[in-house]
Every structure is written in C-alpha cells, then in structure tokens.
C-alpha cells in the first residue's frame, strides 16, 4: 500500500514503544489490516478513514479522521461490541476483504445502540449476534449444508447429530447438551439471506455457532465471553 485511504473501524490497539500504538483495523477495502499509529488511537465502534502505507504485515497509519459522533455502549451492548471485535481480531486473516461481514458489522453496531429501548431486548440481541456470526462464518469459508449429514446421508428429522468442523453433522445415538436435533437442522432450509431467524433456527444456531467458533479459536477462549458470563453471574447474585 502507498498512501491508500482505508474506511473502517478500530477493533483493538496496544501500546508500542513510547509514543506509538499497534492498531488492528477492520476495513471495507482489505478486511483486517494491522499497523503502527504514532498518535492516540481513535475510539472503537466509530467509522474512520485512515491513510495506510507499507509492504509488510504492519502498515504505517496516518491522517486518521473520525466520521461520526462518539458511541458509548453499556451493559449487554458493551460486551457484545467487545465480542464482535474479538472475533474479528482472532478469526479474520490479514488483508483479505470480507465485504459481507463488514456490512453486517456496521449494521450490528447500529442495532446495538437500540438495545436499551427495544421491547424484546434479549431476543433482539440474540438475533443480531447470530446474523453477524452467520455472515462471518460463511465468509471465512464455512457455509453449511443443512440437508445432508457427513458422508452425504440426508438429515433425518428424528435423529440427533454431533457437529464437527471437519466433517459436518454426524448422527449419534446419545443425547447431550452438544447434540443437535435433525428437525432443527432442517429448519435452516427456509432461511432467506438477510432476514430474521425463526425461534427454532435461533435455538439451533446459538448452539451450533458456539461449537464452530470454539473449534476455530482452539485453546484460547474468548475474553469477552468470560467477562460477559462473570457480569451476568454477578448481577444474578445481587438480585
């Protein structure tokens, strides 16, 4: 890159030397881009433009412009924003454009600003997080076939299945918190891209996407999820 203007968001930063920061951006043009910034990083969750130069993995960033007014998230919206950024940082390859995920990220941030006034906030939050995960996983190369199990057998609505990232849906005889019901898997056939998930689809995807993301992350769990769980437990103990 040579003085290329990028449009995107800051997803993470850390101190580098005395007056610089290593920053990680999620951009419209090139997906995740890492670089060095020699002044104070911009706020998260706000669209920015930045000028990027350099040939290596770490670019040189300059001329940052913040495009909107400050955005502040609280409660579940705060942990959700943290979760989105951590997924992008941990799972997105460097400098690979992810246009569908970028659009969904922008929409999700907009939706998170409405959580506190939404009449069914919990359901709305589950809906927008599953939609983001759906876009991200498909663009990472993990679209799923919801009609066939491993070895190309048809999904049986009456059987239970275990999902494995490398093989897909595997029929099992036991019941556990990790197994998926065939009828729920088949319900995804009616999903229209960009639409809302049905309650049955949400129930499936909440479990399925957690399994997929956990497999992709390996041995390092998400900090955002741990903090979210701790916060929920703390609130419940006070009530």
C-alpha positions as CSV (number, residue, x, y, z in Angstrom):
1,X,0.0,0.0,0.0
2,X,1.1,3.5,-0.7
3,X,-0.9,6.3,0.9
4,X,-4.1,4.3,0.4
5,X,-7.2,5.7,2.1
6,X,-9.0,2.9,4.1
7,X,-12.5,3.1,5.5
8,X,-13.2,1.0,8.6
9,X,-13.2,0.6,12.4
10,X,-10.6,0.2,15.1
11,X,-11.0,-3.2,16.7
12,X,-8.0,-3.4,19.0
13,X,-4.9,-1.5,20.0
14,X,-1.9,-1.8,22.3
15,X,1.0,0.4,23.3
16,X,4.1,0.2,21.2
17,X,7.3,2.0,22.3
18,X,6.9,5.4,24.0
19,X,4.5,7.3,21.7
20,X,3.1,4.8,19.3
21,X,0.4,2.1,19.2
22,X,0.0,-1.1,17.2
23,X,-3.6,-1.0,16.0
24,X,-5.8,-3.5,14.3
25,X,-8.5,-2.2,11.9
26,X,-11.4,-3.9,10.2
27,X,-11.7,-2.1,6.8
28,X,-14.0,-2.1,3.9
29,X,-11.2,-2.4,1.4
30,X,-9.0,-5.1,2.8
31,X,-10.7,-6.7,5.8
32,X,-8.3,-6.8,8.8
33,X,-5.3,-4.5,8.5
34,X,-2.6,-4.1,11.2
35,X,-0.3,-1.2,11.5
36,X,1.6,1.3,13.7
37,X,0.0,4.6,14.6
38,X,2.1,7.4,16.1
39,X,-0.5,9.2,18.0
40,X,-3.6,8.5,20.1
41,X,-5.8,5.7,18.6
42,X,-9.4,6.6,17.6
43,X,-12.4,5.4,19.6
44,X,-13.8,2.0,18.9
45,X,-17.2,1.5,17.1
46,X,-16.9,4.7,15.1
47,X,-16.3,4.7,11.4
48,X,-12.9,6.2,10.5
49,X,-10.7,6.9,7.5
50,X,-7.0,6.4,7.7
51,X,-4.1,6.6,5.3
52,X,-2.0,3.4,5.1
53,X,1.4,2.8,3.6
54,X,3.9,-0.1,3.6
55,X,4.5,-3.6,2.2
56,X,4.9,-5.7,5.3
57,X,2.2,-7.0,7.7
58,X,2.4,-3.8,9.8
59,X,1.5,-0.8,7.8
60,X,2.2,2.8,8.8
61,X,-1.1,4.6,9.6
62,X,-1.6,8.4,9.5
63,X,-4.2,11.1,8.9
64,X,-7.0,9.4,10.8
65,X,-10.4,11.1,10.5
66,X,-13.3,10.2,12.8
67,X,-16.5,10.3,10.8
68,X,-19.3,10.2,13.5
69,X,-20.1,11.4,17.0
70,X,-18.9,9.2,19.9
71,X,-20.7,6.0,20.5
72,X,-20.9,4.5,24.1
73,X,-22.2,1.0,24.8
74,X,-23.3,-0.1,28.2
75,X,-24.3,-3.5,29.7
76,X,-25.0,-6.2,27.1
77,X,-24.3,-3.8,24.3
78,X,-20.8,-3.2,25.7
79,X,-20.0,-6.9,26.0
80,X,-21.5,-7.6,22.5
81,X,-19.3,-4.9,20.9
82,X,-16.2,-6.4,22.7
83,X,-17.3,-9.9,21.4
84,X,-17.6,-8.7,17.8
85,X,-14.2,-7.1,17.8
86,X,-12.6,-10.1,19.5
87,X,-14.0,-12.4,16.8
88,X,-12.7,-10.2,14.0
89,X,-9.3,-9.9,15.6
90,X,-8.9,-13.6,16.3
91,X,-10.5,-15.2,13.2
92,X,-10.1,-12.8,10.3
93,X,-7.0,-13.4,8.1
94,X,-4.8,-10.3,7.4
95,X,-5.7,-8.2,4.4
96,X,-8.5,-10.4,3.0
97,X,-11.5,-8.3,2.0
98,X,-14.7,-9.5,3.8
99,X,-17.4,-7.3,2.3
100,X,-20.5,-9.1,3.7
101,X,-19.0,-9.2,7.2
102,X,-18.1,-5.6,7.0
103,X,-21.7,-4.6,6.1
104,X,-23.1,-6.9,8.9
105,X,-20.6,-5.4,11.4
106,X,-21.8,-1.9,10.6
107,X,-25.4,-2.9,10.9
108,X,-24.8,-4.7,14.2
109,X,-23.2,-1.7,15.7
110,X,-26.2,0.4,14.7
111,X,-28.5,-2.2,16.2
112,X,-26.6,-2.3,19.5
113,X,-27.3,1.4,20.0
114,X,-31.1,0.4,20.2
115,X,-30.8,-2.4,22.7
116,X,-31.7,-0.4,25.8
117,X,-35.0,0.8,24.3
118,X,-36.0,-2.4,22.4
119,X,-39.2,-4.0,23.7
120,X,-37.7,-7.6,23.4
121,X,-34.1,-6.7,24.0
122,X,-32.9,-10.3,24.8
123,X,-34.4,-11.8,21.6
124,X,-33.2,-8.8,19.5
125,X,-29.7,-9.2,20.8
126,X,-29.6,-12.9,20.0
127,X,-30.9,-12.2,16.6
128,X,-28.3,-9.6,15.6
129,X,-25.4,-11.6,17.0
130,X,-26.4,-14.8,15.1
131,X,-26.8,-12.7,11.9
132,X,-23.2,-11.4,12.4
133,X,-21.8,-14.8,13.1
134,X,-23.7,-16.2,10.1
135,X,-22.0,-13.6,7.8
136,X,-18.6,-14.1,9.4
137,X,-18.5,-17.9,9.3
138,X,-19.8,-18.0,5.7
139,X,-17.1,-15.5,4.5
140,X,-14.4,-17.4,6.4
141,X,-15.3,-20.4,4.3
142,X,-17.7,-22.4,6.5
143,X,-21.1,-22.3,4.8
144,X,-23.1,-25.3,6.0
145,X,-25.3,-27.8,4.2
146,X,-28.4,-28.2,6.3
147,X,-29.8,-31.0,4.2
148,X,-27.0,-33.6,4.4
149,X,-25.0,-35.2,7.2
150,X,-21.5,-36.5,6.9
151,X,-20.9,-39.0,4.1
152,X,-23.9,-37.4,2.3
153,X,-26.7,-39.1,4.1
154,X,-29.9,-37.0,4.3
155,X,-30.6,-35.3,7.6
156,X,-33.2,-37.3,9.5
157,X,-35.6,-35.0,11.5
158,X,-35.9,-37.7,14.2
159,X,-32.2,-38.2,14.8
160,X,-29.7,-36.3,16.9
161,X,-26.4,-35.1,15.4
162,X,-23.0,-34.0,16.7
163,X,-21.3,-31.3,14.6
164,X,-17.6,-31.5,13.8
165,X,-16.0,-28.7,11.8
166,X,-14.0,-31.0,9.6
167,X,-16.9,-33.4,8.8
168,X,-20.2,-31.7,9.4
169,X,-23.2,-33.3,11.0
170,X,-22.6,-36.8,12.4
171,X,-25.5,-38.9,13.6
172,X,-25.2,-40.1,17.2
173,X,-27.3,-42.3,19.5
174,X,-26.8,-40.3,22.7
175,X,-28.3,-37.1,24.0
176,X,-26.2,-34.3,25.4
177,X,-26.0,-30.5,25.6
178,X,-23.8,-30.6,22.5
179,X,-26.2,-32.7,20.2
180,X,-28.4,-31.1,17.7
181,X,-31.9,-32.3,16.6
182,X,-32.3,-33.1,13.0
183,X,-35.6,-31.3,12.7
184,X,-33.9,-28.1,13.9
185,X,-31.1,-28.5,11.4
186,X,-33.6,-28.9,8.5
187,X,-35.4,-25.7,9.6
188,X,-32.5,-23.7,8.2
189,X,-33.5,-24.6,4.7
190,X,-36.2,-22.0,4.9
191,X,-33.8,-19.2,5.9
192,X,-33.6,-16.3,3.5
193,X,-30.3,-14.4,3.5
194,X,-30.5,-11.1,5.3
195,X,-33.8,-12.0,7.1
196,X,-34.5,-12.8,10.7
197,X,-34.1,-16.3,12.1
198,X,-37.1,-18.1,13.4
199,X,-37.1,-19.1,17.2
200,X,-36.3,-22.7,16.1
201,X,-33.4,-21.5,14.0
202,X,-32.0,-19.2,16.7
203,X,-32.1,-22.2,19.2
204,X,-30.1,-24.2,16.7
205,X,-27.6,-21.5,15.7
206,X,-26.9,-20.4,19.3
207,X,-25.5,-23.9,20.0
208,X,-24.1,-24.6,16.6
209,X,-22.1,-21.4,16.1
210,X,-20.7,-21.6,19.5
211,X,-19.3,-25.0,18.7
212,X,-17.9,-23.8,15.4
213,X,-16.3,-20.7,16.8
214,X,-14.8,-22.6,19.7
215,X,-13.3,-25.1,17.3
216,X,-11.8,-22.2,15.2
217,X,-10.4,-20.5,18.2
218,X,-8.5,-23.5,19.6
219,X,-7.2,-23.5,23.1
220,X,-7.7,-19.7,23.7
221,X,-11.2,-18.9,24.9
222,X,-12.8,-15.5,24.2
223,X,-12.1,-13.0,26.9
224,X,-15.4,-11.2,26.1
225,X,-17.4,-14.3,26.7
226,X,-15.8,-14.9,30.0
227,X,-16.3,-11.4,31.2
228,X,-19.9,-11.4,30.0
229,X,-20.6,-14.6,31.9
230,X,-19.0,-13.2,35.1
231,X,-21.0,-10.0,34.8
232,X,-24.3,-12.0,34.4
233,X,-23.5,-14.1,37.4
234,X,-22.6,-11.0,39.4
235,X,-25.9,-9.4,38.5
236,X,-27.9,-12.5,39.4
237,X,-26.2,-12.8,42.8
238,X,-27.2,-9.3,43.6
239,X,-30.9,-9.7,42.6
